[in-house]
Amino acid sequence: MSNLDQSSNSKGGLRVGVQRFGRFLSGMVMPNMGAFIAWGLITALFIPTGWFPNETLAQLVDPMIKYLLPLLIGYTGGTMVHGQRGGVVGAIMTIGVIVGSDIPMFLGAMIAGPLAAWIIKKFDKSIEGKIRAGFEMLVNNFSAGIIGGILGIFALLGIGPAVEAISKVLSAGVQGLMNLGLLPLVNLIIEPGKVLFLNNAINHGILTPIATDQARELGQSVLYMLESNPGPGLGILLAYCFFGRGMAKSSAPGAVIIHFFGGIHEIYFPYILMRPILILAAIAGGVAGTLTFMLTGAGLVSAPSPGSIIAYFLLTPKGGYLPMLAGVLVAAVVSFLVAALLLKTGKQKDEDLESASSRMKDMKSQGTVPNAGITANQREADRAADMAFSTVKTDVKKIVFSCDAGMGSSAMGASILRKKMKAEGIDVTVTNTAISDIPPDADVVITQQVLTDRARSVAPNAEHISIDNFLKSPEYDALVERLK
């Protein structure tokens, strides 16, 4: 496993490190998005400027954002590091951060939860095998209480005020960009970052904490819309519908529905990766959409997850529908025009990612390579990828699709395979989870290639299958044939 990690690090370098860190941040927020949406809906409905102002019900707003949401983040971050025990100590330290600040402590919770869990994990390792029989519960409970209490005090006096100062600086910087009319330029970073699968990290690790504080004061925030705007992706997919070729063109209409209404933005990333120059269309659409949002005063009351137009409608404040729709429409039109121009003027290959992936697998099985100049690292990576298929399960009862958050793309893949299994009369459970929540009874785990190593470390006894695209993969049909 260490050799695989070293190979991954040497190939991915900084990008892989940023992706892993970003996935860790988003992993603390994504499982709790239901609570964020609940807070957003209560805010939109019952605050004085909401749809149905109610002073009694509006009392839920402040405690939820100050205490419930940060505690959920801190607990989740702790469990990611050291299970439930880490989650409990992480929550104790998080309450210290909350009390030590006057603003919602999302960033503080992201620090306190994992840090506290890491400390208790190190303590548990240091006393492992040294506790007398019968005293385990006493030591475990009091060590968690004492260490948690100390960390809570430290967070109250140190981390809370420090993170509050940092948050104010970040908020002031964002507000400064807005005042100068430069906020749309942030999309120059956001759009390429999304295609590198940093979308959850950007949205939920960076923008959501700042936006939530802003929404608490103003009732809405445009920052929720920077990364989640479905317009740029919609424009690119529509351009493929009209000007694409082969399977890329035929699959684009289905991708439009999944992206725009389902909110799964990852569905259009492969279309950009097939023609990397199309990132210019995404950037142009993102900049145009954000500029329109700013000029029209658009905003949402909470983070839309997934980034669906349906979620946009549900989380748009009273009187904000026209600005919201204007920004999405402008972004879609601009990205469509740029993508159409690039597709019409550039050379296109009459193939999609599925056929390219199948062709490469065929060449590997024949002992050849697609490029004579392939490096030793690439050969090692190919061998490592093949290892994912070495442990083949013969009695399969549960198949698990897994991604960072356990929603979005993995849910889409599970739905597709579930239909294929049902059509063939195969009685197998097909579900989807976050990587950290892969059940121990999973027989087969399906992930994207960049996540397979992490999934293997969580479920070492399962068969692991790596795929490129959750929407279409030849591995689905191969698995169905094998289980018939």
Secondary structure, DSSP 4 states (H G I P E B T S, - for coil): -HHHHHHHHHHHHHHHHHHHHHHHHHHHHGGGHHHHHHHHHHHHHHSTTSSS--TTGGGGHHHIIIIIHHHHHHHHHHHHHHHHHHHHHHHHHHHHHHHT-SS--HHHHHHHHHHHHHHHHHHHHHTTT-SPTT-HHHHHHHHHHHHHHHHHHHIIIIIHHHHHHHHHHHHHHHHHHHHTT-GGGGHHHHHHHIIIIIHHIIIIIIIHHHHHHHHHHHS-BTTHHHHH-SHHHHHHHHHHHHH--HHHHHHHHHHHHHHHTT--GGGGHHHHHHSGGGHHHHHHHHHHHHHHHHHHT--BSS--SS--HHHHHHHPPTT-HHHHHHHHHHHHHHHHHHHHHHHHHS---S--HHHHHHHHHHHHHTT--S-TT--HHHHHHHHHHHHTTSS--SS--EEEEEESSSSHHHHHHHHHHHHHHHHTT---EEEEEEGGG--TT-SEEEEEGGGHHHHHHH-TTSEEEEES-SSS-HHHHHHHHHH-
